[in-house]
Protein backbone atom coordinates (compact mmCIF):
# COMPACT_ATOMS: atom_id res chain seq x y z
CA UNK A 1 0.00 0.00 0.00
CA UNK A 2 1.38 3.42 -0.95
CA UNK A 3 1.61 5.97 1.84
CA UNK A 4 1.95 9.75 2.21
CA UNK A 5 4.79 10.77 4.48
CA UNK A 6 4.59 13.61 6.99
CA UNK A 7 7.49 15.69 8.31
CA UNK A 8 7.59 13.89 11.67
CA UNK A 9 7.86 10.53 9.90
CA UNK A 10 4.19 9.52 10.26
CA UNK A 11 2.67 7.79 7.26
CA UNK A 12 -0.90 7.85 6.02
CA UNK A 13 -2.19 5.02 3.80
CA UNK A 14 -2.96 6.56 0.40
CA UNK A 15 -6.34 4.81 0.07
CA UNK A 16 -8.81 5.46 2.88
CA UNK A 17 -12.47 4.66 3.38
CA UNK A 18 -14.74 7.68 2.86
CA UNK A 19 -17.79 7.92 5.12
CA UNK A 20 -19.65 10.94 3.68
CA UNK A 21 -23.18 9.71 2.83
CA UNK A 22 -22.63 6.35 4.56
CA UNK A 23 -25.95 5.72 6.21
CA UNK A 24 -26.54 5.00 9.85
CA UNK A 25 -27.24 1.29 10.05
CA UNK A 26 -24.67 0.64 7.33
CA UNK A 27 -21.56 2.57 8.28
CA UNK A 28 -20.54 0.44 11.27
CA UNK A 29 -20.42 -2.74 9.21
CA UNK A 30 -18.62 -0.86 6.41
CA UNK A 31 -15.87 0.37 8.74
CA UNK A 32 -15.44 -3.09 10.30
CA UNK A 33 -15.28 -4.72 6.86
CA UNK A 34 -12.78 -2.10 5.70
CA UNK A 35 -10.45 -2.52 8.68
CA UNK A 36 -10.65 -6.31 8.51
CA UNK A 37 -9.93 -6.18 4.76
CA UNK A 38 -6.76 -4.17 5.25
CA UNK A 39 -7.79 -0.49 5.20
CA UNK A 40 -5.66 1.53 7.60
CA UNK A 41 -7.17 4.96 6.90
CA UNK A 42 -10.73 6.05 7.68
CA UNK A 43 -12.01 9.52 6.78
CA UNK A 44 -14.76 10.98 8.98
CA UNK A 45 -16.41 14.33 9.73
CA UNK A 46 -18.75 15.61 12.41
CA UNK A 47 -21.25 16.86 9.84
CA UNK A 48 -21.67 13.42 8.26
CA UNK A 49 -23.83 12.59 11.29
CA UNK A 50 -22.42 9.08 11.68
CA UNK A 51 -19.38 9.43 13.94
CA UNK A 52 -21.13 7.71 16.87
CA UNK A 53 -21.73 4.62 14.81
CA UNK A 54 -18.20 4.70 13.42
CA UNK A 55 -17.01 4.92 17.03
CA UNK A 56 -18.83 1.65 17.76
CA UNK A 57 -16.93 0.05 14.89
CA UNK A 58 -13.57 1.35 16.17
CA UNK A 59 -14.35 0.16 19.68
CA UNK A 60 -15.33 -3.29 18.46
CA UNK A 61 -12.27 -3.72 16.23
CA UNK A 62 -9.66 -2.19 18.56
CA UNK A 63 -10.92 -4.07 21.61
CA UNK A 64 -10.35 -7.38 19.79
CA UNK A 65 -6.69 -6.42 19.69
CA UNK A 66 -5.72 -7.77 16.27
CA UNK A 67 -5.76 -4.28 14.73
CA UNK A 68 -4.30 -1.59 16.96
CA UNK A 69 -5.50 2.00 17.16
CA UNK A 70 -2.01 3.27 16.33
CA UNK A 71 -1.96 1.28 13.08
CA UNK A 72 -4.98 3.16 11.68
CA UNK A 73 -5.00 6.73 10.37
CA UNK A 74 -8.20 8.46 11.44
CA UNK A 75 -9.22 11.87 10.09
CA UNK A 76 -12.13 14.06 11.12
CA UNK A 77 -13.24 17.62 10.36
CA UNK A 78 -14.29 20.70 12.28
CA UNK A 79 -17.78 21.77 11.24
CA UNK A 80 -18.43 25.33 10.07
CA UNK A 81 -20.38 26.30 13.19
CA UNK A 82 -17.37 25.80 15.47
CA UNK A 83 -14.86 28.23 13.92
CA UNK A 84 -14.81 30.67 16.81
CA UNK A 85 -11.62 30.06 18.79
CA UNK A 86 -13.45 28.98 21.96
CA UNK A 87 -15.56 26.46 20.01
CA UNK A 88 -12.76 24.49 18.34
CA UNK A 89 -11.57 22.37 21.29
CA UNK A 90 -15.12 21.39 22.38
CA UNK A 91 -15.93 20.35 18.79
CA UNK A 92 -12.91 18.04 18.69
CA UNK A 93 -13.80 16.70 22.13
CA UNK A 94 -17.29 15.78 20.83
CA UNK A 95 -15.80 14.02 17.81
CA UNK A 96 -13.33 12.11 20.00
CA UNK A 97 -16.18 11.05 22.30
CA UNK A 98 -18.31 9.96 19.37
CA UNK A 99 -15.47 8.07 17.71
CA UNK A 100 -14.41 6.58 21.08
CA UNK A 101 -10.82 7.75 20.57
CA UNK A 102 -8.17 9.56 22.63
CA UNK A 103 -6.67 11.35 19.65
CA UNK A 104 -7.08 11.89 15.91
CA UNK A 105 -4.36 11.50 13.34
CA UNK A 106 -5.64 14.45 11.35
CA UNK A 107 -8.18 17.20 12.04
CA UNK A 108 -9.24 19.49 9.21
CA UNK A 109 -11.10 22.79 8.98
CA UNK A 110 -13.91 21.43 6.80
CA UNK A 111 -14.71 24.58 4.78
CA UNK A 112 -13.38 28.15 4.57
CA UNK A 113 -16.83 29.32 5.70
CA UNK A 114 -18.15 30.06 9.20
CA UNK A 115 -21.68 29.76 10.61
CA UNK A 116 -23.09 30.99 13.87
CA UNK A 117 -22.53 28.41 16.64
CA UNK A 118 -26.23 27.51 16.89
CA UNK A 119 -26.59 26.93 13.12
CA UNK A 120 -25.81 23.45 11.76
CA UNK A 121 -26.94 24.18 8.21
CA UNK A 122 -27.56 27.80 7.18
CA UNK A 123 -30.74 28.90 5.49
CA UNK A 124 -30.21 32.65 5.25
CA UNK A 125 -27.29 35.12 5.24
CA UNK A 126 -27.80 36.01 8.91
CA UNK A 127 -26.87 32.39 9.79
CA UNK A 128 -23.27 33.04 8.69
CA UNK A 129 -20.34 34.70 10.44
CA UNK A 130 -18.34 36.86 8.04
CA UNK A 131 -14.56 36.33 7.66
CA UNK A 132 -14.12 39.42 9.88
CA UNK A 133 -16.36 37.97 12.60
CA UNK A 134 -14.65 34.56 12.47
CA UNK A 135 -11.15 35.04 11.00
CA UNK A 136 -9.89 31.72 9.70
CA UNK A 137 -6.38 32.30 11.08
CA UNK A 138 -7.88 32.41 14.58
CA UNK A 139 -9.58 29.08 13.94
CA UNK A 140 -6.21 27.84 12.68
CA UNK A 141 -4.44 29.00 15.85
CA UNK A 142 -6.99 27.06 17.91
CA UNK A 143 -6.29 23.99 15.75
CA UNK A 144 -2.55 24.44 16.40
CA UNK A 145 -3.20 24.40 20.14
CA UNK A 146 -4.98 21.03 19.73
CA UNK A 147 -1.98 19.66 17.89
CA UNK A 148 0.36 20.86 20.64
CA UNK A 149 -1.83 19.11 23.21
CA UNK A 150 -1.64 15.87 21.20
CA UNK A 151 -5.39 15.74 20.58
CA UNK A 152 -4.68 15.56 16.87
CA UNK A 153 -1.30 14.50 15.57
CA UNK A 154 -1.68 16.52 12.40
CA UNK A 155 -3.90 19.39 11.29
CA UNK A 156 -5.00 20.79 7.97
CA UNK A 157 -7.81 22.24 5.92
CA UNK A 158 -10.36 21.20 3.33
CA UNK A 159 -11.86 22.98 0.32
CA UNK A 160 -9.14 25.67 0.38
CA UNK A 161 -8.11 27.35 -2.91
CA UNK A 162 -4.58 28.62 -3.58
CA UNK A 163 -5.78 32.11 -2.67
CA UNK A 164 -7.24 30.97 0.65
CA UNK A 165 -4.09 28.99 1.47
CA UNK A 166 -1.96 32.02 0.59
CA UNK A 167 -4.08 34.25 2.84
CA UNK A 168 -3.72 31.79 5.72
CA UNK A 169 0.02 31.31 5.17
CA UNK A 170 0.54 35.07 5.30
CA UNK A 171 -0.76 34.98 8.90
CA UNK A 172 0.89 31.84 10.29
CA UNK A 173 4.26 30.08 10.28
CA UNK A 174 2.54 26.70 10.60
CA UNK A 175 1.59 25.38 7.19
CA UNK A 176 -1.49 23.11 7.02
CA UNK A 177 -0.26 19.57 6.53
CA UNK A 178 -3.22 18.54 4.37
CA UNK A 179 -5.79 20.09 2.06
CA UNK A 180 -8.71 17.77 1.27
CA UNK A 181 -10.42 18.78 -1.97
CA UNK A 182 -12.48 17.36 -4.80
CA UNK A 183 -10.11 15.69 -7.26
CA UNK A 184 -10.70 13.26 -10.14
CA UNK A 185 -9.90 13.13 -13.86
CA UNK A 186 -12.62 15.70 -14.68
CA UNK A 187 -11.22 18.11 -12.04
CA UNK A 188 -7.46 17.63 -11.92
CA UNK A 189 -6.53 20.93 -10.20
CA UNK A 190 -2.94 20.78 -11.45
CA UNK A 191 -2.12 24.30 -10.24
CA UNK A 192 -3.32 23.51 -6.74
CA UNK A 193 -1.36 20.24 -6.79
CA UNK A 194 1.83 22.09 -7.82
CA UNK A 195 1.27 24.86 -5.24
CA UNK A 196 0.66 22.38 -2.41
CA UNK A 197 3.64 20.26 -3.35
CA UNK A 198 5.86 23.41 -3.29
CA UNK A 199 4.56 24.37 0.16
CA UNK A 200 4.76 20.83 1.60
CA UNK A 201 0.97 20.42 1.83
CA UNK A 202 -0.45 16.96 1.05
CA UNK A 203 -3.71 16.61 -0.86
CA UNK A 204 -6.55 14.15 -0.32
CA UNK A 205 -8.99 13.55 -3.17
CA UNK A 206 -12.67 13.51 -2.22
CA UNK A 207 -15.53 12.48 -4.53
CA UNK A 208 -13.04 10.37 -6.51
CA UNK A 209 -15.89 8.38 -8.06
CA UNK A 210 -18.17 11.37 -8.67
CA UNK A 211 -20.27 10.89 -5.51
CA UNK A 212 -23.29 9.59 -7.42
CA UNK A 213 -25.08 8.97 -4.12
CA UNK A 214 -25.41 12.69 -3.28
CA UNK A 215 -28.94 13.90 -2.66
CA UNK A 216 -30.79 15.13 -5.75
CA UNK A 217 -30.66 18.67 -4.33
CA UNK A 218 -26.86 18.64 -4.54
CA UNK A 219 -26.80 17.45 -8.14
CA UNK A 220 -26.65 19.50 -11.30
CA UNK A 221 -28.53 18.68 -14.46
CA UNK A 222 -26.83 16.22 -16.84
CA UNK A 223 -23.89 15.43 -14.60
CA UNK A 224 -21.19 13.37 -16.30
CA UNK A 225 -20.84 9.83 -14.95
CA UNK A 226 -17.13 9.00 -14.72
CA UNK A 227 -17.86 5.33 -14.02
CA UNK A 228 -19.52 5.14 -17.46
CA UNK A 229 -16.91 7.25 -19.26
CA UNK A 230 -15.52 5.53 -22.41
CA UNK A 231 -11.86 6.40 -21.70
CA UNK A 232 -12.13 5.16 -18.10
CA UNK A 233 -13.89 1.99 -19.23
CA UNK A 234 -11.31 1.23 -21.94
CA UNK A 235 -8.39 1.71 -19.51
CA UNK A 236 -10.23 -0.51 -17.01
CA UNK A 237 -10.72 -3.25 -19.63
CA UNK A 238 -7.09 -3.07 -20.67
CA UNK A 239 -5.92 -3.69 -17.09
CA UNK A 240 -8.64 -6.15 -16.16
CA UNK A 241 -9.81 -3.67 -13.54
CA UNK A 242 -13.06 -1.84 -12.80
CA UNK A 243 -13.74 1.81 -13.71
CA UNK A 244 -13.78 2.63 -9.98
CA UNK A 245 -10.31 1.15 -9.59
CA UNK A 246 -8.98 3.24 -12.49
CA UNK A 247 -10.36 6.42 -10.89
CA UNK A 248 -8.89 5.56 -7.49
CA UNK A 249 -5.52 4.60 -8.90
CA UNK A 250 -5.40 7.86 -10.86
CA UNK A 251 -5.37 9.73 -7.53
CA UNK A 252 -2.77 7.43 -5.98
CA UNK A 253 -0.54 7.72 -9.05
CA UNK A 254 -0.46 11.52 -8.59
CA UNK A 255 0.88 11.19 -5.04
CA UNK A 256 -2.34 12.19 -3.31
CA UNK A 257 -4.48 10.29 -0.83
CA UNK A 258 -7.98 9.26 -1.93
CA UNK A 259 -11.09 8.36 0.06
CA UNK A 260 -13.65 6.41 -1.99
CA UNK A 261 -16.88 5.89 -0.06
CA UNK A 262 -18.56 2.53 -0.08
CA UNK A 263 -20.80 0.57 2.25
CA UNK A 264 -20.80 -2.47 -0.04
CA UNK A 265 -18.43 -5.27 1.02
CA UNK A 266 -17.37 -6.19 -2.51
CA UNK A 267 -16.70 -2.60 -3.56
CA UNK A 268 -14.91 -1.79 -0.28
CA UNK A 269 -12.44 -4.59 -1.09
CA UNK A 270 -12.28 -3.76 -4.79
CA UNK A 271 -11.40 -0.14 -4.04
CA UNK A 272 -8.51 -1.05 -1.74
CA UNK A 273 -7.01 -3.23 -4.47
CA UNK A 274 -6.91 -0.27 -6.91
CA UNK A 275 -3.27 0.61 -6.47
CA UNK A 276 -2.09 -2.59 -8.12
CA UNK A 277 -2.87 -1.12 -11.58
CA UNK A 278 0.22 0.06 -13.44
CA UNK A 279 -0.81 2.83 -15.86
CA UNK A 280 1.30 3.18 -19.00
CA UNK A 281 2.09 6.45 -20.78
CA UNK A 282 -0.89 6.11 -23.08
CA UNK A 283 -3.30 5.65 -20.14
CA UNK A 284 -1.80 8.66 -18.35
CA UNK A 285 -2.16 10.82 -21.46
CA UNK A 286 -5.78 9.72 -21.95
CA UNK A 287 -6.54 10.49 -18.29
CA UNK A 288 -4.76 13.87 -18.39
CA UNK A 289 -6.83 14.79 -21.46
CA UNK A 290 -10.07 14.30 -19.52
CA UNK A 291 -9.66 17.46 -17.40
CA UNK A 292 -12.60 19.83 -17.84
CA UNK A 293 -12.62 21.59 -14.45
CA UNK A 294 -15.91 19.93 -13.66
CA UNK A 295 -17.01 20.06 -10.03
CA UNK A 296 -19.63 17.73 -8.59
CA UNK A 297 -19.56 19.67 -5.28
CA UNK A 298 -19.91 23.22 -6.57
CA UNK A 299 -19.76 24.97 -3.20
CA UNK A 300 -22.47 27.36 -4.46
CA UNK A 301 -24.61 26.41 -1.46
CA UNK A 302 -22.21 28.38 0.79
CA UNK A 303 -21.83 31.43 -1.44
CA UNK A 304 -23.32 34.41 0.39
CA UNK A 305 -21.76 37.62 -0.96
CA UNK A 306 -23.42 39.81 1.70
CA UNK A 307 -21.46 37.88 4.36
CA UNK A 308 -18.16 37.96 2.44
CA UNK A 309 -18.42 34.50 0.88
CA UNK A 310 -18.75 35.27 -2.80
CA UNK A 311 -16.45 32.73 -4.42
CA UNK A 312 -15.70 29.61 -2.41
CA UNK A 313 -13.08 28.20 -4.77
CA UNK A 314 -11.82 31.57 -6.08
CA UNK A 315 -12.32 30.59 -9.69
P1 LIG B 1 -21.75 2.00 -2.58
O1 LIG B 1 -21.56 2.66 -1.23
O2 LIG B 1 -23.03 1.29 -2.71
O3 LIG B 1 -20.56 1.15 -2.96
P2 LIG B 1 -17.54 8.92 -3.90
O4 LIG B 1 -16.50 8.11 -3.18
O5 LIG B 1 -17.00 9.65 -5.09
O6 LIG B 1 -18.32 9.82 -2.97
O7 LIG B 1 -18.60 7.90 -4.53
C1 LIG B 1 -19.40 7.07 -3.74
C2 LIG B 1 -20.42 6.37 -4.61
O8 LIG B 1 -19.75 5.43 -5.48
C3 LIG B 1 -21.40 5.55 -3.82
O9 LIG B 1 -22.65 5.58 -4.49
C4 LIG B 1 -20.81 4.15 -3.83
O10 LIG B 1 -21.82 3.18 -3.68
C5 LIG B 1 -20.23 4.10 -5.22
N1 LIG B 1 -19.04 3.21 -5.35
C6 LIG B 1 -18.10 2.96 -4.44
N2 LIG B 1 -17.15 2.16 -4.93
C7 LIG B 1 -17.50 1.88 -6.20
C8 LIG B 1 -16.92 1.10 -7.25
N3 LIG B 1 -15.78 0.46 -7.08
N4 LIG B 1 -17.60 1.04 -8.43
C9 LIG B 1 -18.77 1.71 -8.61
N5 LIG B 1 -19.35 2.46 -7.67
C10 LIG B 1 -18.73 2.56 -6.49
Boltz pocket constraint, residues with backbone or C-beta under 6 A from the ligand:
constraints:
  - pocket:
      binder: B
      contacts: [[A, 18], [A, 20], [A, 206], [A, 207], [A, 208], [A, 209], [A, 210], [A, 211], [A, 212], [A, 213], [A, 227], [A, 242], [A, 243], [A, 244], [A, 245], [A, 259], [A, 260], [A, 261], [A, 262], [A, 263], [A, 264], [A, 267], [A, 268], [A, 270], [A, 271]]
      max_distance: 6.0
